Amino acid sequence: MDNVFLVRRANSRLYERTQNRERWLTFDPEAPDRVAGFGGLQSLDEVRWGPQASTRFSAPRLPAEVITYVRAGRLVRRDVDERSSILDAGSFERVRPGPDLVCRELNPSNTHFVHVFRISLGCSLDVAADESECLRFSEGERKQRMLLVASQGGGPGTLSLAQDASVFSMLLYPGQRTARTLQPGRCAWLHVVHGSVSLGELILDRGDGVGIGHGVMSVAAREHSELLLVEVPHLVEPGLCPNEA
């Protein structure tokens, strides 16, 4: 597709491992040779916590709205006052963390992993921190279509974002196709959570991501697949983001 201008393969993501936690960063915040992130999309991380694993959750370095998607398992978050919140599988949470936010995240299970995707969307300095907002979407709601889970100002059944961005989740059967038209001035990041899809002649497998410019984006599932799509204003010039296919 001629509107594809950045491909990030799964094995080129930055990988971090601690004793019982793994993390894959689609965008390396320390990369000196290109713009970190993709327009308003600052980061898209995949994280797996082992049984009883825990870690610290703190505000991003830059002002941002953070969307946490729990794909499998249960994630518990505890603040400094020991107040707890629970995110079960299928949950999408949006939070605008203040600069002083520090809390603990843990996997309460003795036997199962927690699988999480975390999206940071840059926002202006004058956007105030607020309470978190969480919605849970069933697999049935996300099957065979591009389901809007977060958008500017929110709406019925979606998380509310302060900035001009939209986040979609979808589950596709083998052979199924979905499409979206990106208007001029818009771009999108497509991430393969699971499975394998084709974007024109480009094959994308689990963990791969691709940046797409305006125009028609048509995706076909090669097997049972799960995808995340983040649409933002077109802030990144193609020349700054070399294709890594």
One Martini backbone bead per residue (centre of mass of N, CA, C, O) as a GRO file, in nm:
protein
  245
    1MET     BB    1   0.096   0.036   0.023
    2ASP     BB    2   0.133   0.387  -0.031
    3ASN     BB    3   0.035   0.466   0.287
    4VAL     BB    4   0.290   0.325   0.393
    5PHE     BB    5   0.560   0.453   0.637
    6LEU     BB    6   0.557   0.226   0.881
    7VAL     BB    7   0.741  -0.061   1.005
    8ARG     BB    8   0.700  -0.277   1.300
    9ARG     BB    9   0.855  -0.533   1.416
   10ALA     BB   10   0.852  -0.742   1.676
   11ASN     BB   11   1.181  -0.786   1.681
   12SER     BB   12   1.224  -0.448   1.705
   13ARG     BB   13   1.147  -0.429   1.975
   14LEU     BB   14   1.174  -0.334   2.288
   15TYR     BB   15   1.324  -0.538   2.547
   16GLU     BB   16   1.200  -0.628   2.876
   17ARG     BB   17   1.336  -0.784   3.186
   18THR     BB   18   1.235  -0.932   3.472
   19GLN     BB   19   1.170  -1.166   3.692
   20ASN     BB   20   0.816  -1.142   3.626
   21ARG     BB   21   0.857  -0.948   3.357
   22GLU     BB   22   0.732  -0.831   3.039
   23ARG     BB   23   0.848  -0.594   2.773
   24TRP     BB   24   0.713  -0.422   2.478
   25LEU     BB   25   0.841  -0.162   2.263
   26THR     BB   26   0.751  -0.001   1.983
   27PHE     BB   27   0.874   0.264   2.116
   28ASP     BB   28   1.178   0.421   2.157
   29PRO     BB   29   1.252   0.681   2.375
   30GLU     BB   30   1.585   0.675   2.302
   31ALA     BB   31   1.577   0.733   2.011
   32PRO     BB   32   1.787   0.946   1.805
   33ASP     BB   33   1.685   0.899   1.476
   34ARG     BB   34   1.383   0.971   1.575
   35VAL     BB   35   1.066   0.997   1.627
   36ALA     BB   36   0.893   0.943   1.895
   37GLY     BB   37   0.656   0.775   1.791
   38PHE     BB   38   0.309   0.866   1.653
   39GLY     BB   39   0.252   1.142   1.700
   40GLY     BB   40   0.016   1.122   1.952
   41LEU     BB   41   0.167   0.850   1.979
   42GLN     BB   42   0.392   0.763   2.220
   43SER     BB   43   0.282   0.463   2.308
   44LEU     BB   44   0.319   0.087   2.270
   45ASP     BB   45   0.264  -0.164   2.506
   46GLU     BB   46   0.371  -0.490   2.609
   47VAL     BB   47   0.251  -0.695   2.892
   48ARG     BB   48   0.386  -0.948   3.129
   49TRP     BB   49   0.263  -1.112   3.412
   50GLY     BB   50   0.331  -1.306   3.652
   51PRO     BB   51   0.276  -1.473   3.915
   52GLN     BB   52   0.269  -1.229   4.166
   53ALA     BB   53   0.337  -0.987   4.016
   54SER     BB   54   0.508  -0.661   4.039
   55THR     BB   55   0.471  -0.295   3.997
   56ARG     BB   56   0.529   0.026   3.896
   57PHE     BB   57   0.302   0.306   3.856
   58SER     BB   58   0.352   0.591   3.646
   59ALA     BB   59   0.392   0.871   3.506
   60PRO     BB   60   0.468   1.004   3.236
   61ARG     BB   61   0.700   1.226   3.120
   62LEU     BB   62   0.461   1.311   2.949
   63PRO     BB   63   0.179   1.433   2.876
   64ALA     BB   64  -0.102   1.199   2.931
   65GLU     BB   65  -0.303   0.945   2.805
   66VAL     BB   66  -0.400   0.628   2.948
   67ILE     BB   67  -0.435   0.305   2.799
   68THR     BB   68  -0.571   0.003   2.936
   69TYR     BB   69  -0.541  -0.339   2.821
   70VAL     BB   70  -0.697  -0.642   2.915
   71ARG     BB   71  -0.664  -0.952   2.772
   72ALA     BB   72  -0.552  -1.118   3.031
   73GLY     BB   73  -0.675  -1.156   3.327
   74ARG     BB   74  -0.568  -0.974   3.632
   75LEU     BB   75  -0.559  -0.630   3.744
   76VAL     BB   76  -0.399  -0.469   4.020
   77ARG     BB   77  -0.446  -0.150   4.187
   78ARG     BB   78  -0.236   0.045   4.419
   79ASP     BB   79  -0.221   0.290   4.630
   80VAL     BB   80  -0.086   0.466   4.898
   81ASP     BB   81  -0.381   0.399   5.051
   82GLU     BB   82  -0.475   0.101   4.953
   83ARG     BB   83  -0.637   0.142   4.707
   84SER     BB   84  -0.845  -0.049   4.484
   85SER     BB   85  -0.824  -0.179   4.147
   86ILE     BB   86  -1.001  -0.368   3.883
   87LEU     BB   87  -0.885  -0.553   3.590
   88ASP     BB   88  -1.033  -0.726   3.351
   89ALA     BB   89  -1.091  -0.900   3.096
   90GLY     BB   90  -1.172  -0.647   2.848
   91SER     BB   91  -1.048  -0.399   2.968
   92PHE     BB   92  -1.077  -0.034   2.952
   93GLU     BB   93  -0.851   0.226   3.051
   94ARG     BB   94  -0.871   0.575   3.150
   95VAL     BB   95  -0.594   0.804   3.223
   96ARG     BB   96  -0.491   1.118   3.392
   97PRO     BB   97  -0.196   1.156   3.513
   98GLY     BB   98  -0.027   1.282   3.749
   99PRO     BB   99   0.303   1.359   3.835
  100ASP     BB  100   0.255   1.203   4.137
  101LEU     BB  101   0.197   0.929   4.040
  102VAL     BB  102   0.185   0.631   4.256
  103CYS     BB  103   0.176   0.274   4.203
  104ARG     BB  104   0.052  -0.057   4.214
  105GLU     BB  105   0.100  -0.354   4.018
  106LEU     BB  106  -0.086  -0.673   4.003
  107ASN     BB  107  -0.084  -1.030   4.018
  108PRO     BB  108  -0.304  -1.241   4.202
  109SER     BB  109  -0.215  -1.491   4.074
  110ASN     BB  110  -0.073  -1.829   4.106
  111THR     BB  111  -0.102  -1.929   3.770
  112HIS     BB  112  -0.148  -1.662   3.599
  113PHE     BB  113  -0.132  -1.445   3.353
  114VAL     BB  114  -0.083  -1.106   3.247
  115HIS     BB  115  -0.226  -0.925   2.963
  116VAL     BB  116  -0.098  -0.610   2.834
  117PHE     BB  117  -0.203  -0.291   2.697
  118ARG     BB  118  -0.028   0.031   2.638
  119ILE     BB  119  -0.151   0.365   2.583
  120SER     BB  120   0.000   0.679   2.481
  121LEU     BB  121  -0.145   1.011   2.477
  122GLY     BB  122  -0.084   1.311   2.394
  123CYS     BB  123  -0.107   1.613   2.592
  124SER     BB  124  -0.172   1.895   2.725
  125LEU     BB  125  -0.087   2.085   3.002
  126ASP     BB  126  -0.406   2.183   3.055
  127VAL     BB  127  -0.470   1.891   3.130
  128ALA     BB  128  -0.629   1.752   3.376
  129ALA     BB  129  -0.633   1.554   3.620
  130ASP     BB  130  -0.810   1.238   3.679
  131GLU     BB  131  -1.018   1.007   3.689
  132SER     BB  132  -1.085   0.707   3.610
  133GLU     BB  133  -1.188   0.506   3.318
  134CYS     BB  134  -1.411   0.215   3.269
  135LEU     BB  135  -1.440  -0.054   3.022
  136ARG     BB  136  -1.621  -0.343   2.907
  137PHE     BB  137  -1.551  -0.582   2.640
  138SER     BB  138  -1.663  -0.812   2.452
  139GLU     BB  139  -1.604  -1.027   2.203
  140GLY     BB  140  -1.874  -0.985   2.056
  141GLU     BB  141  -1.837  -0.669   2.015
  142ARG     BB  142  -1.548  -0.721   1.840
  143LYS     BB  143  -1.662  -0.888   1.621
  144GLN     BB  144  -1.639  -0.816   1.282
  145ARG     BB  145  -1.529  -0.528   1.397
  146MET     BB  146  -1.481  -0.177   1.450
  147LEU     BB  147  -1.438  -0.080   1.777
  148LEU     BB  148  -1.515   0.188   1.967
  149VAL     BB  149  -1.341   0.284   2.284
  150ALA     BB  150  -1.213   0.578   2.202
  151SER     BB  151  -1.276   0.943   2.230
  152GLN     BB  152  -1.345   1.254   2.177
  153GLY     BB  153  -1.561   1.308   2.446
  154GLY     BB  154  -1.695   1.062   2.375
  155GLY     BB  155  -1.971   0.835   2.451
  156PRO     BB  156  -2.161   0.585   2.401
  157GLY     BB  157  -1.951   0.331   2.509
  158THR     BB  158  -1.702   0.534   2.565
  159LEU     BB  159  -1.412   0.673   2.603
  160SER     BB  160  -1.262   0.973   2.721
  161LEU     BB  161  -1.097   1.225   2.534
  162ALA     BB  162  -0.914   1.525   2.506
  163GLN     BB  163  -0.811   1.443   2.232
  164ASP     BB  164  -0.747   1.386   1.890
  165ALA     BB  165  -0.873   1.060   1.917
  166SER     BB  166  -0.876   0.700   1.827
  167VAL     BB  167  -0.995   0.376   1.952
  168PHE     BB  168  -0.962   0.037   1.839
  169SER     BB  169  -1.132  -0.286   1.833
  170MET     BB  170  -1.060  -0.626   1.695
  171LEU     BB  171  -1.219  -0.932   1.560
  172LEU     BB  172  -1.106  -1.186   1.328
  173TYR     BB  173  -1.171  -1.392   1.082
  174PRO     BB  174  -1.089  -1.595   0.852
  175GLY     BB  175  -1.109  -1.382   0.561
  176GLN     BB  176  -1.170  -1.130   0.688
  177ARG     BB  177  -1.279  -0.787   0.625
  178THR     BB  178  -1.153  -0.451   0.684
  179ALA     BB  179  -1.236  -0.089   0.679
  180ARG     BB  180  -1.073   0.244   0.650
  181THR     BB  181  -1.106   0.595   0.621
  182LEU     BB  182  -0.856   0.836   0.588
  183GLN     BB  183  -0.833   1.148   0.625
  184PRO     BB  184  -0.706   1.427   0.571
  185GLY     BB  185  -0.476   1.458   0.842
  186ARG     BB  186  -0.466   1.145   0.885
  187CYS     BB  187  -0.365   0.874   1.103
  188ALA     BB  188  -0.242   0.528   1.169
  189TRP     BB  189  -0.218   0.258   1.411
  190LEU     BB  190  -0.139  -0.085   1.359
  191HIS     BB  191  -0.196  -0.368   1.583
  192VAL     BB  192  -0.091  -0.701   1.645
  193VAL     BB  193  -0.199  -0.902   1.897
  194HIS     BB  194  -0.318  -1.141   1.706
  195GLY     BB  195  -0.197  -1.321   1.451
  196SER     BB  196  -0.287  -1.261   1.092
  197VAL     BB  197  -0.233  -1.011   0.833
  198SER     BB  198  -0.341  -0.812   0.551
  199LEU     BB  199  -0.191  -0.521   0.369
  200GLY     BB  200  -0.223  -0.612   0.102
  201GLU     BB  201   0.110  -0.729   0.062
  202LEU     BB  202   0.123  -0.700   0.366
  203ILE     BB  203   0.254  -0.883   0.636
  204LEU     BB  204   0.106  -0.936   0.965
  205ASP     BB  205   0.209  -1.018   1.283
  206ARG     BB  206   0.259  -1.078   1.587
  207GLY     BB  207   0.362  -0.749   1.702
  208ASP     BB  208   0.299  -0.590   1.468
  209GLY     BB  209   0.338  -0.266   1.300
  210VAL     BB  210   0.157   0.022   1.141
  211GLY     BB  211   0.183   0.310   0.942
  212ILE     BB  212  -0.090   0.523   0.824
  213GLY     BB  213  -0.215   0.705   0.589
  214HIS     BB  214  -0.416   0.845   0.402
  215GLY     BB  215  -0.699   0.653   0.329
  216VAL     BB  216  -0.737   0.325   0.251
  217MET     BB  217  -0.788   0.065   0.495
  218SER     BB  218  -0.720  -0.283   0.428
  219VAL     BB  219  -0.810  -0.579   0.615
  220ALA     BB  220  -0.694  -0.924   0.629
  221ALA     BB  221  -0.751  -1.234   0.759
  222ARG     BB  222  -0.548  -1.534   0.798
  223GLU     BB  223  -0.652  -1.550   1.094
  224HIS     BB  224  -0.712  -1.538   1.398
  225SER     BB  225  -0.766  -1.191   1.501
  226GLU     BB  226  -0.611  -0.911   1.675
  227LEU     BB  227  -0.680  -0.550   1.698
  228LEU     BB  228  -0.524  -0.226   1.701
  229LEU     BB  229  -0.644   0.122   1.666
  230VAL     BB  230  -0.478   0.444   1.607
  231GLU     BB  231  -0.613   0.769   1.569
  232VAL     BB  232  -0.448   1.061   1.428
  233PRO     BB  233  -0.297   1.322   1.364
  234HIS     BB  234  -0.079   1.442   1.111
  235LEU     BB  235   0.261   1.473   1.259
  236VAL     BB  236   0.424   1.279   1.061
  237GLU     BB  237   0.682   1.250   0.857
  238PRO     BB  238   0.794   1.013   0.645
  239GLY     BB  239   1.106   1.091   0.662
  240LEU     BB  240   1.115   1.025   0.988
  241CYS     BB  241   0.991   0.716   0.905
  242PRO     BB  242   1.133   0.451   0.835
  243ASN     BB  243   1.105   0.167   0.676
  244GLU     BB  244   1.112  -0.176   0.849
  245ALA     BB  245   1.040  -0.433   0.664
   0.00000   0.00000   0.00000
